[in-house]
Amino acid sequence: MSASSLVAKRYARALFYVAKEKALVAEVEKSLQLVSSVLKSDSQLIAFLAHPGFELKQKHQLIEQIFAKSVDENVIDTLKLMCDRRRTAQIEELALHFSKIASHELGQADAEVVSAKPLTEKELLEIGTTFTRILGKEVRLTSSINKELIGGIQVRVGDTLYDGTIAGKLSRLQKTLQESQAL
């Protein structure tokens, strides 16, 4: 793990404990996602916040202007602190680490479902229920479409891939047949 990643993880952990103490974990997580998406879409903003030629007061004012109405104050304070310590390059990584820490501490798991066609709410609910039972954690699903899949679904939870696609099943069948011929 890189030094910048460790820094982002430390900030995320500290922010998580503040949010947990105030029972604001969900709000802080949403705020961080919003900040992260704004920074991804506006490279000039991140460049301004990272630039050493501007005063901290100006950076703090800009953070307040942009985020005061829509972002939790704990996140705003963290952003200001990261500006003060020249750690603005780690803000997006902070959001990722915060989500991981929050999910782990709250007994949740994030899962991404990939399918060949859009899934209905009922199908997503069934998938969520199944994986909640398998993992013993509340599962939060996001879904996406990959038209290259012939059929079935793939579910990724952390580093684990559950492959229920037709191509995956055919690949496993081929591997089994090859192994049985080798005996």
C-alpha positions in Angstrom: 0.0 0.0 0.0 1.4 3.4 -1.0 2.1 6.2 1.5 -0.7 8.3 0.0 -3.1 5.4 0.4 -2.1 5.0 4.1 -2.7 8.7 4.6 -6.1 8.6 3.0 -7.0 5.5 5.1 -6.0 7.4 8.3 -8.2 10.3 7.5 -11.0 8.0 6.6 -10.7 6.1 9.8 -10.7 9.3 11.9 -13.7 10.7 10.0 -15.5 7.4 10.4 -15.1 7.5 14.2 -16.3 11.1 14.4 -19.3 10.2 12.2 -20.1 7.0 14.2 -20.0 8.9 17.5 -22.5 11.5 16.1 -24.6 8.8 14.3 -23.9 10.4 10.9 -22.2 7.6 9.1 -24.7 7.4 6.2 -24.8 11.2 5.8 -21.0 11.5 5.8 -20.7 8.6 3.3 -23.2 10.4 0.9 -21.3 13.7 1.4 -18.0 12.1 0.5 -19.5 10.5 -2.6 -20.8 13.9 -3.7 -17.4 15.6 -3.0 -15.6 12.8 -4.9 -17.9 13.1 -7.9 -17.5 16.9 -8.0 -13.7 16.6 -7.9 -13.7 13.9 -10.6 -15.8 16.2 -12.9 -13.8 19.4 -12.1 -10.1 19.1 -12.5 -9.6 22.8 -12.1 -11.1 22.6 -8.6 -8.7 20.0 -7.4 -5.8 21.9 -9.1 -6.8 25.1 -7.2 -7.0 23.2 -3.8 -3.6 21.6 -4.4 -1.9 24.8 -5.6 0.5 26.2 -3.1 0.2 29.7 -4.5 -3.2 30.3 -3.1 -3.9 31.2 0.6 -5.6 28.6 2.8 -8.3 31.2 3.5 -9.2 31.3 -0.2 -9.3 27.5 -0.4 -11.5 27.3 2.8 -13.9 29.9 1.4 -14.2 28.0 -1.9 -14.9 24.7 -0.1 -17.6 26.5 2.0 -19.1 28.1 -1.1 -19.3 24.8 -3.1 -20.2 22.3 -0.4 -21.8 24.1 2.6 -25.4 23.5 1.5 -25.1 19.9 0.5 -22.2 18.3 2.5 -22.0 17.4 6.1 -19.9 19.8 8.2 -17.6 17.0 9.4 -16.7 16.4 5.8 -16.1 20.1 5.2 -13.8 20.3 8.2 -11.9 17.3 6.9 -11.5 18.8 3.5 -10.2 22.0 5.0 -7.7 20.0 7.2 -6.6 18.1 4.1 -6.0 21.4 2.3 -4.0 22.7 5.3 -1.8 19.7 5.2 -1.5 19.5 1.4 -3.3 16.2 1.2 -6.0 17.2 -1.4 -4.7 14.6 -3.8 -6.0 11.9 -1.4 -9.6 13.2 -1.1 -11.1 10.7 -3.6 -9.2 7.9 -2.0 -10.5 9.0 1.4 -14.1 8.5 0.1 -13.3 5.0 -1.1 -11.6 4.0 2.2 -14.4 5.6 4.3 -17.0 3.5 2.4 -14.9 0.3 3.0 -14.5 1.1 6.7 -18.2 2.0 7.2 -19.3 -1.2 5.4 -17.0 -3.4 7.4 -17.8 -1.8 10.8 -21.6 -1.7 10.1 -21.7 -5.3 8.9 -22.4 -4.4 5.3 -21.0 -5.5 2.0 -21.1 -3.7 -1.3 -21.8 -5.9 -4.3 -21.8 -5.1 -8.0 -24.1 -7.1 -10.2 -23.3 -7.3 -13.9 -25.8 -8.7 -16.3 -26.5 -8.8 -20.0 -29.8 -6.9 -19.7 -31.3 -4.6 -17.1 -32.5 -6.4 -14.0 -35.9 -5.7 -12.4 -36.2 -4.5 -8.9 -37.6 -7.9 -7.9 -34.5 -9.7 -9.4 -32.2 -7.3 -7.6 -34.0 -7.8 -4.3 -33.7 -11.6 -4.7 -30.0 -11.3 -5.5 -29.5 -9.0 -2.5 -31.4 -11.4 -0.2 -29.4 -14.4 -1.4 -26.1 -12.7 -0.9 -27.1 -11.3 2.5 -27.8 -14.9 3.5 -24.5 -16.2 2.0 -22.3 -13.5 3.5 -24.1 -12.9 6.7 -24.0 -9.2 6.1 -26.4 -6.6 4.7 -25.6 -6.3 1.0 -25.8 -3.0 -0.9 -26.2 -3.7 -4.6 -25.2 -1.6 -7.6 -25.9 -3.0 -11.0 -24.5 -2.5 -14.5 -24.9 -4.0 -17.9 -22.3 -5.7 -20.0 -23.9 -6.6 -23.4 -21.0 -9.0 -24.1 -22.4 -11.5 -21.5 -24.5 -14.1 -23.2 -26.7 -14.6 -20.2 -26.6 -14.9 -16.4 -25.0 -12.6 -13.9 -21.7 -11.8 -12.3 -21.6 -10.6 -8.7 -18.4 -9.0 -7.3 -18.2 -8.6 -3.5 -14.8 -7.1 -2.6 -12.2 -9.2 -4.3 -14.5 -12.2 -4.8 -16.3 -12.8 -8.1 -19.3 -15.0 -8.2 -19.7 -16.0 -11.9 -23.1 -17.3 -12.9 -22.8 -16.4 -16.5 -23.2 -18.9 -19.3 -19.7 -18.2 -20.5 -18.4 -18.8 -17.0 -20.3 -22.1 -16.7 -19.0 -23.2 -20.1 -15.4 -22.4 -19.1 -15.7 -24.4 -15.9 -17.2 -27.3 -17.8 -14.4 -27.2 -20.3 -11.8 -27.1 -17.4 -13.5 -30.1 -15.7 -13.5 -32.1 -19.0 -9.8 -31.3 -19.6 -8.9 -32.4 -16.1 -10.8 -35.6 -16.4 -9.0 -36.4 -19.7 -5.6 -35.8 -18.0 -6.3 -38.5 -15.5 
